[in-house]
């Protein structure tokens, strides 16, 4: 009986030892292992074997991580206070660096993104911030990626999400946009009047060169007026129409 208990205890100990020694990592994970405090080559994916108690394992996810940057209060170059938030897409390229070179690469990347967001947007004016987001996104991505490169972290995309403008500035921008639309409408109307006047002038010159055309135009006008439902029409009769009869 005692022998059976001893075998059972040894079997349980072996199972626990094997469960602690054998690890299975999915395709998107890597194992950073410290053996007695020293870093050994990264392992995974699949089945890996470590030495219990001697080895300390940390799993690192290689998939792209989406991180929201909390809203930041920013004073633009033209002294307009805005609140801006963003989203950062990044992934770990070198798991060993991500563990050894920085204490918490997720927190560090978040802090770098926040400080860079305030710094870059503080150098841009409001119009530039609203109309040239693509350039700002590109600059943010380059700066943050350069800062995180020593940690083995690759920042692929940085996108500004929302730009919150004070209510007073929104009303001023709305008035400016309305004034701009009115200006364009007046310019278009003036251009239309100018083109119409040119056409009328050209038509008058043609009629002046050909009196017969003028007479035909009068007759056409008479036909158009006769189609209207009116009781009487007073129409001036040009003397040119009677010239043919006068000659006879």
C-alpha positions as CSV (number, residue, x, y, z in Angstrom):
1,X,0.0,0.0,0.0
2,X,2.8,2.3,0.9
3,X,4.5,1.5,-2.4
4,X,1.4,2.4,-4.3
5,X,1.1,5.8,-2.5
6,X,4.8,6.5,-3.3
7,X,4.3,5.7,-7.0
8,X,1.2,7.8,-7.1
9,X,3.0,10.7,-5.5
10,X,5.9,10.4,-8.0
11,X,3.5,10.2,-10.9
12,X,1.7,13.3,-9.8
13,X,5.1,15.1,-9.3
14,X,6.2,14.0,-12.8
15,X,2.9,15.3,-14.3
16,X,3.3,18.6,-12.6
17,X,6.9,18.9,-13.6
18,X,6.0,18.1,-17.3
19,X,3.2,20.6,-17.3
20,X,5.5,23.2,-16.0
21,X,8.3,22.2,-18.5
22,X,6.2,21.8,-21.7
23,X,4.5,24.9,-23.1
24,X,2.5,25.3,-26.3
25,X,2.7,28.7,-28.1
26,X,0.3,29.7,-30.9
27,X,1.6,31.0,-34.2
28,X,1.3,34.7,-33.2
29,X,3.3,34.3,-29.9
30,X,6.9,34.0,-29.0
31,X,8.6,33.0,-25.7
32,X,11.2,35.2,-24.2
33,X,13.1,33.0,-21.7
34,X,15.5,34.0,-18.9
35,X,17.6,31.1,-17.6
36,X,19.0,32.0,-14.2
37,X,18.5,35.6,-15.1
38,X,20.3,35.5,-18.5
39,X,18.4,35.9,-21.8
40,X,18.5,32.9,-24.1
41,X,17.3,32.8,-27.7
42,X,13.6,33.4,-28.3
43,X,11.5,30.2,-28.8
44,X,8.2,29.4,-30.5
45,X,5.7,28.9,-31.9
46,X,4.6,25.3,-31.2
47,X,5.8,23.1,-28.3
48,X,8.7,24.3,-26.3
49,X,10.4,22.9,-23.3
50,X,11.8,24.9,-20.4
51,X,13.5,24.0,-17.1
52,X,11.1,24.6,-14.2
53,X,12.3,26.9,-11.5
54,X,15.5,27.6,-13.5
55,X,13.7,29.3,-16.5
56,X,11.4,32.3,-16.4
57,X,9.1,32.7,-19.5
58,X,7.4,35.7,-20.8
59,X,5.0,35.5,-23.7
60,X,5.0,38.3,-26.4
61,X,2.1,38.8,-28.8
62,X,3.3,39.6,-32.4
63,X,-0.1,40.6,-33.7
64,X,-0.9,44.3,-34.6
65,X,-2.1,46.1,-31.5
66,X,-4.7,48.9,-31.7
67,X,-4.2,51.4,-29.0
68,X,-6.4,54.5,-28.3
69,X,-4.6,57.6,-27.3
70,X,-6.7,59.5,-24.7
71,X,-7.9,63.0,-25.6
72,X,-5.1,65.6,-25.3
73,X,-5.5,69.3,-24.6
74,X,-3.4,71.1,-27.2
75,X,-2.8,74.8,-27.9
76,X,-2.3,75.2,-31.7
77,X,0.3,77.6,-33.2
78,X,-2.4,80.3,-33.7
79,X,-3.4,80.0,-30.0
80,X,-6.6,78.0,-30.4
81,X,-7.3,75.4,-27.6
82,X,-8.4,72.1,-29.1
83,X,-8.9,68.6,-27.7
84,X,-7.6,65.8,-29.9
85,X,-7.5,62.0,-29.6
86,X,-5.9,59.4,-31.9
87,X,-5.4,55.7,-32.5
88,X,-2.0,54.0,-33.0
89,X,-1.4,50.7,-34.7
90,X,1.8,48.9,-33.8
91,X,3.3,45.4,-33.5
92,X,6.4,43.8,-31.9
93,X,9.1,42.8,-34.3
94,X,11.8,41.8,-31.8
95,X,10.3,40.2,-28.7
96,X,13.6,40.1,-26.8
97,X,14.1,43.9,-27.1
98,X,10.5,44.6,-26.2
99,X,11.1,42.8,-22.9
100,X,14.7,43.7,-22.1
101,X,15.0,47.3,-23.4
102,X,11.9,48.7,-21.7
103,X,9.9,47.8,-18.6
104,X,6.5,47.9,-20.2
105,X,6.5,48.5,-24.0
106,X,2.7,49.0,-24.1
107,X,2.7,51.8,-21.5
108,X,5.9,53.3,-23.0
109,X,4.4,53.4,-26.5
110,X,1.2,55.0,-25.1
111,X,3.2,57.7,-23.3
112,X,5.4,58.4,-26.4
113,X,2.2,58.7,-28.5
114,X,0.6,61.2,-26.1
115,X,3.7,63.5,-25.8
116,X,4.4,63.4,-29.6
117,X,0.7,64.2,-30.3
118,X,0.9,67.3,-28.1
119,X,4.3,68.4,-29.5
120,X,3.4,68.0,-33.2
121,X,-0.1,69.6,-33.0
122,X,1.3,72.5,-31.0
123,X,3.4,73.4,-34.0
124,X,0.5,73.5,-36.5
125,X,-2.2,76.1,-36.8
126,X,-5.9,75.2,-36.8
127,X,-6.5,75.4,-40.5
128,X,-3.5,73.1,-41.1
129,X,-4.8,70.7,-38.5
130,X,-8.3,70.5,-40.1
131,X,-7.3,70.3,-43.8
132,X,-4.0,68.4,-43.8
133,X,-4.6,65.5,-41.5
134,X,-2.8,63.1,-43.8
135,X,0.5,64.9,-43.5
136,X,0.1,65.2,-39.7
137,X,-0.6,61.5,-39.4
138,X,2.5,60.7,-41.5
139,X,4.7,62.9,-39.3
140,X,3.3,61.4,-36.1
141,X,3.9,57.9,-37.4
142,X,7.5,58.7,-38.3
143,X,8.3,60.4,-35.0
144,X,6.7,57.7,-32.8
145,X,8.2,54.9,-34.8
146,X,11.7,56.4,-34.5
147,X,11.2,56.6,-30.7
148,X,10.0,53.0,-30.3
149,X,12.5,51.4,-32.7
150,X,15.1,50.6,-30.0
151,X,12.4,48.6,-28.2
152,X,11.7,46.4,-31.2
153,X,8.3,48.0,-31.7
154,X,7.1,49.0,-35.2
155,X,4.5,51.7,-35.4
156,X,2.7,51.3,-38.8
157,X,-0.2,53.8,-38.6
158,X,-1.2,56.8,-36.6
159,X,-4.6,58.4,-37.2
160,X,-6.2,61.5,-35.7
161,X,-9.8,60.6,-34.7
162,X,-11.6,63.6,-33.3
163,X,-10.6,67.3,-33.2
164,X,-12.8,69.1,-30.7
165,X,-13.0,72.9,-31.2
166,X,-14.5,75.4,-28.8
167,X,-18.1,76.5,-29.5
168,X,-17.1,80.1,-30.1
169,X,-14.6,79.0,-32.7
170,X,-17.1,76.8,-34.4
171,X,-19.6,79.6,-34.7
172,X,-16.9,81.9,-36.2
173,X,-15.9,79.2,-38.7
174,X,-19.5,78.8,-39.6
175,X,-19.9,82.5,-40.3
176,X,-16.7,82.5,-42.3
177,X,-17.9,79.6,-44.4
178,X,-21.2,81.3,-45.0
179,X,-19.5,84.5,-46.1
180,X,-17.3,82.5,-48.4
181,X,-20.3,80.9,-50.0
182,X,-22.0,84.2,-50.5
183,X,-18.8,85.7,-52.0
184,X,-18.6,82.8,-54.5
185,X,-22.3,83.1,-55.4
186,X,-21.8,86.8,-56.1
187,X,-18.7,86.2,-58.2
188,X,-20.6,83.5,-60.2
189,X,-23.6,85.8,-60.7
190,X,-21.3,88.6,-61.9
191,X,-19.5,86.3,-64.3
192,X,-22.9,85.2,-65.7
193,X,-24.0,88.8,-66.2
194,X,-20.7,89.7,-67.9
195,X,-21.0,86.7,-70.3
196,X,-24.6,87.5,-71.0
197,X,-23.7,91.1,-71.8
198,X,-21.0,89.9,-74.2
199,X,-23.5,87.7,-76.0
200,X,-26.1,90.5,-76.1
201,X,-23.4,92.9,-77.5
202,X,-22.4,90.4,-80.1
203,X,-26.1,89.8,-81.1
204,X,-26.6,93.6,-81.4
205,X,-23.6,93.9,-83.7
206,X,-24.9,91.1,-85.9
207,X,-28.4,92.7,-86.1
208,X,-26.9,96.1,-86.8
209,X,-24.9,94.7,-89.8
210,X,-28.0,92.9,-91.3
211,X,-31.2,94.9,-91.0
212,X,-33.2,91.9,-92.5
213,X,-32.2,89.9,-89.4
214,X,-33.6,92.7,-87.2
215,X,-36.9,92.6,-89.1
216,X,-37.1,88.8,-88.7
217,X,-36.5,89.2,-85.0
218,X,-39.4,91.6,-84.7
219,X,-41.6,89.2,-86.5
220,X,-40.5,86.3,-84.3
221,X,-41.3,88.4,-81.3
222,X,-44.8,89.1,-82.6
223,X,-45.4,85.4,-83.0
224,X,-44.3,84.8,-79.5
225,X,-46.5,87.5,-78.1
226,X,-49.5,86.3,-80.1
227,X,-49.3,82.9,-78.4
228,X,-49.9,84.6,-75.0
229,X,-53.4,84.9,-73.6
230,X,-53.6,88.7,-73.6
231,X,-56.4,91.0,-74.8
232,X,-54.3,93.6,-76.4
233,X,-50.7,94.1,-77.3
234,X,-49.0,97.4,-78.1
235,X,-46.0,96.7,-80.3
236,X,-43.7,99.4,-81.8
237,X,-43.5,99.1,-85.5
238,X,-40.0,100.0,-86.8
239,X,-39.9,102.3,-89.8
240,X,-37.6,99.9,-91.5
241,X,-40.5,97.5,-92.1
242,X,-42.3,100.2,-94.2
243,X,-39.2,101.2,-96.2
244,X,-40.0,98.6,-98.9
245,X,-43.5,100.0,-99.4
246,X,-42.3,103.6,-99.4
247,X,-39.8,102.8,-102.2
248,X,-42.6,101.4,-104.3
